[in-house]
């Protein structure tokens, strides 16, 4: 599992909640670092923040899909200034999943979404 978010505290939340359930969680703080990880390792599930330094989450999703077309990618954002429905549709068009996470997360939400996505 990979989480891509420029906020280290968000990455740690994933590492803690999902790691405590036995999942191996890697993290990247920007799109370029994430792309490099995906080139080296195949991930089943990838959580991508929309707002990232350099490339936005949609561009990162497109690049990851070109490398690993089987990865399930989940959109997440803490930015309420963007039109979430438009961005969600753009993310889906890029190969992402319809699930989305809005920050701040609700306790147990990360595990619930991860399990649901992996069961598909």
N, C-alpha and C positions, 0 to 999 in steps of 0.2 A: 504494500500500500504506500502511496506517495501523497503528501500534502504540499501544496505550493501556495505559500502566503508570505508576504513581506513582513508580517508581524510575528516575531519569534514566539510570543505568548500564545498565539493561535496554533502554531506548530506544536508547542509543548502540550496544549490541551488535547490535541489528537494523539500525540505520543503517550500521554498519560491514560486517557480514557480507553483508547483502543489497545495500547500496549498491555494494560492491565487485564485485558480479555484475551491475550495471547497473540494478537496481531503484530507483525513486524511493520513499523512505520518509519519511513524515510521522509525527510523534508528538504525543501529548497525554498530560498527566500526571494528568488526571481525566476523569470521564465527561462533565461539562458542556462542557469544552473540546473533547472528541471529537465530541460532538453538533454543536457549532458548525462544526467542520471538515467533517463529513459533510453539513451543510446547504449548504456552499459548493462541495464537490467530491465527485464520485462515486469511490468506492474499490472495486476488485475484491476485495481481500483485506484483512481487518482482524483483527489479533491483539488480544485483550482479556484483561487480567488480571482475575481474579475479585475480588480485594480492591482497591478503589479508594476514595479519599476521596469522601464524599457518596453517590453511587449505586454499588451493586455491579455487577460485570460482567454479571450476568444482566439487570438493569434497563437497562443501557447497550445490551446486545444487542437487547432488545425495542424500544427507541427508535430505534436505527439501522435495524432491519428495517422500521419504519414509514416511514422516510425513503427507504431504499435497499434494496428487497426482494431485489435481485440480489447484494448483497455477501456474500461468503463470510467467515464469522467463525470464528476459531479461539480456543478457550478456553486460558488458561494460568494457572498458579498456582505459588506457591512456598510456600503455606501447607499443611503436612501435617496440621494440626489439623482441617481440614474433611473431611467424607466425600467424597472425590473422585468416586466413582461417582454419588452422589446429585446433586452439583453439576453434574457433566457432563450428566446426564440433564435437569436443569432448564435448562441452557444450550442443549441441543439442542431442547428444547421451545420455547425463546425464539427459535429460528431459527439457532442456531450450528451449527458443524460437529462431526463426531465426533472429529476430530483433537484432541489436546490436547498441551500442552507443560508439562512440570514443571521448575521452576527448581531448581538451576542447569541450564542447557542444555548439551548435549553438542556439541562442535565439529562444525559442518556440519549440525546438526539443523534450524536455522532455515531454511536454504536448502532442505533436503530437504522439509520440510513445506510451505513456500511453493510450491515447484515442483509438488508433488503436488496441492495444493489448486487451483492455477491451471489445471492440466491437465484437471480435471473439467469 
